[in-house]
Amino acid sequence: MKYSPEELKEILEKAPTDEKGRPIISDEDFIDNMKELPSGTKSTENKLSTNGGYIVLRKEGDPRNKEIGKMGGEKAAETYLRRKTFKESITILLNQKDKNGVSMQDKIVEAMANKAMDGCVGAFEALRDTVGEKPSDQVSLDVMTDKDREVLKNLTERLGLNDKS
């Protein structure tokens, strides 16, 4: 049965506890109220427990696993949407203009440029990389010398690999 926050608090206060003082409630009450349960709450058959807001399954084959999995999927979707919203929030912040019509992005770029002119290498590198002039991190592995090329040429001639017939 789904309980109001007050009823659930009363049930948890009256519920038996384990050796660490965590409340133990029926499986049905656990499932019906799992979103509101405090961390550490356990079910009577010890199949389920809350752990930092996550539901931990104690036994496989429980017919309610699908419902629990659905709730986890919903929580993951909420988290994904929050991350997307964070990106949008930054974009909105960067596009905000002050009373003079200057955007936050312009102010940040100006501050970085000032830091770079004061000798801050990190600010210089961030600006350089942002405009696409980051130096390549590739290393040339061409270590073949002229002597190596001469040996290779002689070897291919001996093996008859350079014949054009």
SULFEN-V463096 format. One record per pair of residues at least 6 apart in sequence whose ideal C-beta (glycine too) atoms are under 6 Angstrom apart, sorted by sequence separation. I is the first residue (numbers start at 0). J is the second residue. If there is no record, write none. Layout:
BEGIN
I;J, I;J
END
This chain:
BEGIN
16;22, 96;102, 155;161, 41;48, 48;55, 115;122, 14;22, 15;23, 94;102, 95;103, 114;122, 115;123, 14;23, 40;49, 14;24, 47;57, 93;103, 11;22, 38;49, 46;57, 92;103, 93;104, 111;122, 115;126, 45;57, 46;58, 29;42, 36;49, 38;51, 54;67, 111;126, 26;42, 21;39, 22;40, 23;41, 25;43, 26;44, 29;47, 21;41, 23;43, 33;54, 7;32, 7;35, 1;31, 2;32, 0;31, 30;63
END
